[in-house]
């Protein structure tokens, strides 16, 4: 049990860093879990603990992807898909069957705070690399978007940062928590740094997520804390910060303007980040869904079917880059049909109403943030999204269920 007390925060710390480093830590967690008592004891925990059984329902989506192999012709792609998504099965299973007497409010804060520390280190490394490249003769573009995001796509790093801002607010600034002035100043500076980094990354999904977080925190103060003054201050501070950073970092404003002008266009844009390209991809994906809405095309055949549709519609760039649906709801619907889409929606909706309680505001922000980002990226097709969801959803969901027992 004592191993979990530092392994879980370490796993959270490595999520924003290199994928391989995170995989190593997760493998250590798995090894510790294997030797954490006999298998019979693990199964006994499931039989005797309702919260653990509920957590295991979160693995249904992975089982559906496994079933999707049986009607896939591209088995190589299908097995790779299952490999990428393996955390959706293993992480809930490990959490549901391990010794989790340590899982309380303090350890949940330790885990989430470790993630903030890992995100802070990742952003510092990204910024340091950008400075190094700039001093080496590269242009100012190294401080923006995918050039700045060293470990992950800019959308994923933006999501990590926005979630870190939610953790900082609810762990250190919310309610009647008594924190010393040095700690308050430190996290205020970190929050401003994170906010500036979001605008440097200029991910449209990240900017929308930041705006959504400000709105959620303001609503939280208006209706739950009954502190309208603080809610108004937060809204004004968010608006002022956005105005300042959009003025200082015009690339973010340029991307927003480009998105607004291209939202109704459909063409073969020059990069997968183009809003016009996304619109094209979504229309192509919806066309495929209209013919396979019930069962999908299978776990391994999604990309092949999409590529054929891209070529049929005259977009060789999208086919050549093997662009996925850039929307996880569409991606899952394409793969598994209506059962897969409904399962994904239930994974997000079922815990949502329970997470409105004061002790689980971070979980509420996590679900809303992840669900919103699924609209713009197929985040369960990349390890960076799969591990982030599987890890934190398992932690928060199990803690929430146990608080009801």
C-alpha positions as CSV (number, residue, x, y, z in Angstrom):
1,X,0.0,0.0,0.0
2,X,2.8,2.4,0.8
3,X,4.1,2.0,-2.8
4,X,0.9,3.4,-4.2
5,X,1.2,6.6,-2.0
6,X,4.1,7.8,-4.2
7,X,3.7,5.8,-7.4
8,X,0.3,7.3,-8.2
9,X,1.5,10.9,-7.8
10,X,4.6,10.0,-9.9
11,X,2.4,8.5,-12.6
12,X,0.3,11.8,-12.6
13,X,3.6,13.8,-12.7
14,X,4.8,12.0,-15.8
15,X,1.6,12.3,-17.9
16,X,2.5,15.8,-19.3
17,X,6.1,14.7,-19.9
18,X,7.4,12.2,-22.4
19,X,5.0,9.3,-23.2
20,X,7.8,6.7,-22.7
21,X,8.6,8.0,-19.2
22,X,4.9,7.7,-18.3
23,X,4.7,4.2,-19.7
24,X,7.6,3.1,-17.6
25,X,6.0,4.4,-14.4
26,X,2.7,2.8,-15.3
27,X,4.4,-0.5,-15.9
28,X,6.0,-0.2,-12.4
29,X,2.5,0.4,-11.0
30,X,1.2,-2.7,-12.9
31,X,4.1,-4.8,-11.5
32,X,3.4,-3.6,-7.9
33,X,-0.3,-4.4,-8.4
34,X,0.5,-8.0,-9.6
35,X,2.4,-8.6,-6.3
36,X,-0.1,-6.8,-4.2
37,X,-1.7,-9.8,-2.7
38,X,-3.1,-13.0,-4.4
39,X,-5.6,-12.8,-7.3
40,X,-8.3,-14.2,-5.1
41,X,-8.0,-11.2,-2.8
42,X,-8.3,-8.8,-5.8
43,X,-11.5,-10.5,-6.9
44,X,-12.8,-10.4,-3.4
45,X,-12.4,-6.6,-3.4
46,X,-14.6,-6.4,-6.5
47,X,-17.3,-8.7,-5.0
48,X,-17.4,-6.9,-1.7
49,X,-17.0,-3.3,-2.9
50,X,-19.8,-1.7,-5.0
51,X,-17.6,1.3,-5.9
52,X,-15.0,-1.0,-7.4
53,X,-17.7,-2.8,-9.5
54,X,-19.0,0.5,-10.8
55,X,-15.5,1.6,-11.8
56,X,-15.1,-1.6,-13.9
57,X,-18.0,-0.5,-16.1
58,X,-15.6,2.1,-17.5
59,X,-13.8,-0.7,-19.3
60,X,-16.8,-1.6,-21.5
61,X,-15.6,0.8,-24.2
62,X,-12.4,-1.1,-24.5
63,X,-14.3,-4.4,-24.7
64,X,-16.4,-3.0,-27.5
65,X,-13.2,-2.0,-29.4
66,X,-12.0,-5.6,-29.0
67,X,-15.3,-6.9,-30.4
68,X,-14.8,-4.5,-33.3
69,X,-11.8,-6.6,-34.4
70,X,-14.1,-9.4,-35.5
71,X,-15.5,-7.4,-38.3
72,X,-12.3,-5.5,-39.3
73,X,-10.3,-6.5,-42.3
74,X,-7.2,-4.5,-41.3
75,X,-6.3,-6.5,-38.2
76,X,-2.8,-4.9,-37.9
77,X,-4.4,-1.5,-37.5
78,X,-7.0,-2.9,-35.2
79,X,-4.5,-4.5,-32.8
80,X,-2.5,-1.3,-32.8
81,X,-5.6,0.6,-31.9
82,X,-6.2,-1.8,-28.9
83,X,-2.6,-1.3,-27.8
84,X,-3.0,2.5,-27.8
85,X,-6.2,2.2,-25.8
86,X,-5.0,-0.4,-23.3
87,X,-5.0,2.0,-20.4
88,X,-8.8,2.2,-20.8
89,X,-8.8,-1.5,-19.6
90,X,-5.8,-1.7,-17.3
91,X,-6.1,1.5,-15.3
92,X,-9.7,1.0,-14.1
93,X,-9.0,-2.7,-13.5
94,X,-5.9,-1.9,-11.4
95,X,-7.7,0.8,-9.4
96,X,-10.7,-1.4,-8.8
97,X,-8.7,-4.3,-7.4
98,X,-5.7,-2.7,-5.6
99,X,-5.4,-1.8,-1.9
100,X,-7.0,1.7,-1.9
101,X,-7.4,2.4,1.8
102,X,-5.0,5.3,1.1
103,X,-7.4,6.9,-1.3
104,X,-8.7,9.9,0.5
105,X,-9.0,13.7,0.0
106,X,-5.3,14.3,0.8
107,X,-4.0,11.7,-1.6
108,X,-6.4,12.9,-4.3
109,X,-4.9,16.4,-3.9
110,X,-1.4,15.0,-3.9
111,X,-2.1,13.2,-7.2
112,X,-3.7,16.3,-8.8
113,X,-1.0,18.6,-7.5
114,X,1.7,16.3,-8.9
115,X,0.1,16.6,-12.3
116,X,0.3,20.4,-12.0
117,X,4.0,20.1,-11.1
118,X,4.6,17.8,-14.1
119,X,2.7,20.2,-16.4
120,X,4.8,23.1,-15.0
121,X,8.0,21.3,-15.7
122,X,6.8,20.3,-19.2
123,X,6.1,23.9,-20.1
124,X,9.4,25.1,-18.7
125,X,11.2,22.5,-20.9
126,X,9.2,23.6,-23.9
127,X,10.0,27.2,-23.3
128,X,13.7,26.4,-22.7
129,X,13.9,24.5,-26.0
130,X,12.2,27.4,-27.8
131,X,14.7,29.8,-26.4
132,X,17.6,27.5,-27.4
133,X,16.2,27.2,-31.0
134,X,15.7,30.9,-31.2
135,X,19.2,31.7,-30.1
136,X,20.4,29.1,-32.6
137,X,19.0,31.1,-35.4
138,X,15.4,29.9,-35.7
139,X,12.7,32.5,-36.1
140,X,10.1,33.7,-33.6
141,X,7.7,31.0,-34.7
142,X,9.4,28.6,-32.3
143,X,7.4,30.3,-29.5
144,X,4.1,29.4,-31.0
145,X,1.8,26.4,-31.5
146,X,3.3,23.0,-32.4
147,X,6.8,24.5,-32.5
148,X,6.5,25.3,-28.8
149,X,4.8,22.1,-27.7
150,X,7.7,19.7,-27.5
151,X,6.2,16.5,-26.0
152,X,2.6,16.6,-27.2
153,X,0.4,18.2,-29.8
154,X,-0.5,21.7,-28.8
155,X,-4.2,20.8,-28.1
156,X,-3.2,18.1,-25.6
157,X,-0.7,20.3,-23.8
158,X,-3.3,23.1,-23.7
159,X,-5.8,20.7,-22.1
160,X,-3.2,19.7,-19.5
161,X,-2.6,23.3,-18.7
162,X,-6.3,24.2,-18.4
163,X,-6.9,21.3,-16.1
164,X,-3.9,22.3,-14.0
165,X,-5.4,25.8,-13.7
166,X,-8.6,24.1,-12.4
167,X,-6.6,22.1,-9.9
168,X,-4.7,25.2,-8.7
169,X,-7.9,27.2,-8.2
170,X,-9.9,24.5,-6.3
171,X,-7.0,23.2,-4.3
172,X,-5.5,26.6,-3.3
173,X,-7.9,29.5,-3.9
174,X,-11.4,28.2,-3.4
175,X,-13.4,28.3,-0.2
176,X,-12.0,29.1,3.2
177,X,-8.6,27.4,2.8
178,X,-5.9,29.3,4.7
179,X,-2.8,29.5,2.6
180,X,0.2,31.7,3.4
181,X,1.0,34.8,1.3
182,X,4.1,33.2,-0.3
183,X,2.1,30.2,-1.5
184,X,-0.7,32.5,-2.8
185,X,1.9,34.6,-4.7
186,X,3.6,31.5,-6.1
187,X,0.4,30.0,-7.5
188,X,-0.8,33.3,-8.8
189,X,2.5,33.6,-10.8
190,X,2.2,30.0,-12.0
191,X,-1.4,30.6,-13.0
192,X,-0.4,33.7,-15.0
193,X,2.4,31.8,-16.6
194,X,0.1,28.9,-17.5
195,X,-2.4,31.4,-19.0
196,X,0.3,33.1,-21.1
197,X,1.4,29.6,-22.3
198,X,-2.1,28.8,-23.5
199,X,-2.1,31.8,-25.7
200,X,1.4,31.0,-27.0
201,X,0.2,27.5,-27.9
202,X,-2.8,29.2,-29.7
203,X,-4.7,25.9,-29.8
204,X,-8.3,26.9,-30.6
205,X,-9.6,24.1,-28.4
206,X,-7.3,25.3,-25.7
207,X,-8.5,28.9,-25.9
208,X,-12.1,27.7,-25.7
209,X,-11.3,25.5,-22.8
210,X,-9.7,28.4,-20.9
211,X,-12.8,30.5,-21.5
212,X,-15.0,27.6,-20.4
213,X,-13.0,27.2,-17.2
214,X,-13.3,30.9,-16.3
215,X,-17.0,30.6,-16.9
216,X,-17.3,27.5,-14.7
217,X,-15.3,29.1,-11.8
218,X,-17.4,32.2,-12.0
219,X,-20.7,30.2,-12.0
220,X,-19.3,28.2,-9.1
221,X,-18.8,31.4,-7.1
222,X,-22.1,32.9,-8.1
223,X,-24.4,30.0,-7.3
224,X,-22.5,27.6,-5.0
225,X,-20.3,29.9,-2.9
226,X,-22.8,32.8,-3.0
227,X,-19.9,35.1,-3.7
228,X,-21.0,37.3,-6.6
229,X,-18.3,39.8,-6.1
230,X,-15.6,37.1,-6.5
231,X,-17.4,35.7,-9.5
232,X,-17.5,39.1,-11.2
233,X,-13.8,39.6,-10.4
234,X,-12.9,36.3,-11.9
235,X,-14.9,37.0,-15.1
236,X,-13.2,40.5,-15.4
237,X,-9.8,39.1,-14.7
238,X,-10.2,36.3,-17.3
239,X,-11.5,38.9,-19.9
240,X,-8.6,41.3,-19.2
241,X,-6.0,38.5,-19.3
242,X,-7.4,37.3,-22.6
243,X,-7.3,40.8,-24.0
244,X,-3.7,41.4,-22.9
245,X,-2.4,38.1,-24.1
246,X,-4.2,38.4,-27.4
247,X,-2.6,41.8,-27.9
248,X,0.9,40.6,-26.8
249,X,0.7,37.3,-28.8
250,X,-1.0,38.2,-32.1
251,X,-0.6,34.7,-33.5
252,X,-3.4,33.5,-31.3
253,X,-5.7,36.3,-32.6
254,X,-4.6,35.4,-36.1
255,X,-5.7,31.7,-35.6
256,X,-9.0,32.8,-34.1
257,X,-9.6,35.1,-37.1
258,X,-8.7,32.4,-39.5
259,X,-11.1,30.0,-37.8
260,X,-13.9,32.5,-38.1
261,X,-13.3,33.1,-41.8
262,X,-12.9,29.4,-42.6
263,X,-15.7,27.9,-40.5
264,X,-18.0,27.6,-43.5
265,X,-15.4,26.6,-46.0
266,X,-14.6,23.2,-47.3
267,X,-11.3,22.6,-49.0
268,X,-7.9,20.9,-48.9
269,X,-6.1,23.1,-46.4
270,X,-2.4,23.0,-46.1
271,X,-2.3,21.6,-42.5
272,X,-4.4,19.4,-40.3
273,X,-4.9,22.3,-37.8
274,X,-6.9,24.3,-40.3
275,X,-10.5,24.8,-39.4
276,X,-11.5,24.4,-43.1
277,X,-9.7,21.0,-43.1
278,X,-11.6,20.0,-39.9
279,X,-14.9,21.0,-41.5
280,X,-14.1,18.9,-44.5
281,X,-13.1,15.9,-42.3
282,X,-16.3,16.1,-40.2
283,X,-18.4,16.1,-43.4
284,X,-16.6,13.1,-44.8
285,X,-16.9,11.3,-41.5
286,X,-20.6,12.0,-41.2
287,X,-21.0,10.7,-44.7
288,X,-19.4,7.4,-43.7
289,X,-21.5,7.3,-40.5
290,X,-24.7,7.6,-42.5
291,X,-24.0,4.3,-44.1
292,X,-22.6,2.5,-41.0
293,X,-24.4,4.2,-38.1
294,X,-25.5,1.0,-36.3
295,X,-22.3,-1.2,-36.2
296,X,-19.5,1.1,-37.5
297,X,-16.8,-0.1,-39.8
298,X,-14.8,-2.0,-37.2
299,X,-11.8,-1.1,-35.0
300,X,-9.2,-1.6,-37.6
301,X,-10.8,-0.2,-40.7
302,X,-11.7,3.4,-39.7
303,X,-8.7,5.1,-41.2
304,X,-8.8,3.0,-44.4
305,X,-12.5,4.0,-44.9
306,X,-11.8,7.6,-44.1
307,X,-8.9,7.7,-46.6
308,X,-11.1,6.4,-49.4
309,X,-13.7,9.0,-48.6
310,X,-11.1,11.8,-48.6
311,X,-9.8,10.7,-52.0
312,X,-13.3,10.4,-53.3
313,X,-13.9,14.0,-52.3
314,X,-10.7,15.2,-53.8
315,X,-8.6,15.8,-50.7
316,X,-5.4,13.9,-51.2
317,X,-3.7,15.8,-48.4
318,X,-6.0,14.4,-45.7
319,X,-5.6,10.9,-47.1
320,X,-1.8,11.2,-47.3
321,X,-1.6,12.4,-43.7
322,X,-3.9,9.7,-42.5
323,X,-6.0,12.3,-40.7
324,X,-8.5,10.8,-38.2
325,X,-12.0,12.3,-37.7
326,X,-10.7,15.0,-35.3
327,X,-13.7,14.4,-33.2
328,X,-13.8,11.5,-30.8
329,X,-17.6,11.1,-30.9
330,X,-17.5,10.7,-34.6
331,X,-14.4,8.5,-34.4
332,X,-16.0,6.1,-32.0
333,X,-19.3,6.1,-33.9
334,X,-17.3,5.3,-37.1
335,X,-15.5,2.5,-35.3
336,X,-18.2,0.9,-33.2
337,X,-21.4,2.3,-34.4
338,X,-24.3,3.4,-32.1
339,X,-23.4,1.1,-29.2
340,X,-19.9,2.6,-29.0
341,X,-21.1,6.2,-29.2
342,X,-23.7,5.7,-26.5
343,X,-21.1,4.0,-24.3
344,X,-18.7,6.9,-24.7
345,X,-21.5,9.4,-23.9
346,X,-22.5,7.4,-20.8
347,X,-18.9,7.4,-19.6
348,X,-19.0,11.2,-19.5
349,X,-22.6,11.8,-18.5
350,X,-23.2,9.3,-15.7
351,X,-20.5,10.8,-13.3
352,X,-21.4,14.3,-14.3
353,X,-24.4,15.0,-12.1
354,X,-22.6,13.5,-9.0
355,X,-19.5,15.7,-9.6
356,X,-21.5,18.9,-8.8
357,X,-20.7,18.4,-5.1
358,X,-18.2,20.9,-3.6
359,X,-15.6,18.2,-2.9
360,X,-15.5,17.1,-6.5
361,X,-15.4,20.4,-8.5
362,X,-12.0,19.3,-10.0
363,X,-13.7,16.2,-11.3
364,X,-16.5,18.3,-12.8
365,X,-14.0,20.5,-14.5
366,X,-12.1,17.4,-15.7
367,X,-15.2,15.8,-17.3
368,X,-16.4,19.0,-18.9
369,X,-12.9,19.8,-20.2
370,X,-12.3,16.4,-21.7
371,X,-15.8,16.1,-23.2
372,X,-15.3,19.5,-24.8
373,X,-11.9,18.7,-26.2
374,X,-13.4,15.5,-27.7
375,X,-15.3,17.7,-30.1
376,X,-12.1,18.9,-31.7
377,X,-9.7,16.0,-31.4
378,X,-9.9,12.2,-31.4
379,X,-8.2,12.2,-28.1
380,X,-8.7,8.5,-27.4
381,X,-6.7,7.7,-30.5
382,X,-3.5,8.9,-28.8
383,X,-1.7,7.8,-25.7
384,X,-1.6,11.4,-24.4
385,X,-5.4,11.5,-24.3
386,X,-6.1,7.9,-23.3
387,X,-3.8,7.9,-20.2
388,X,-5.0,11.3,-19.2
389,X,-8.6,10.2,-19.2
390,X,-8.2,6.7,-17.9
391,X,-5.9,7.8,-15.0
392,X,-7.8,10.8,-13.7
393,X,-11.3,9.4,-14.4
394,X,-10.4,6.3,-12.4
395,X,-9.0,8.2,-9.5
396,X,-11.9,10.7,-9.2
397,X,-14.7,8.2,-10.0
398,X,-13.5,5.7,-7.4
399,X,-13.0,8.4,-4.7
400,X,-16.5,9.8,-5.5
401,X,-18.1,6.4,-5.3
402,X,-16.4,5.6,-2.0
403,X,-17.5,8.9,-0.5
404,X,-21.1,7.7,-1.0
405,X,-20.5,4.4,0.8
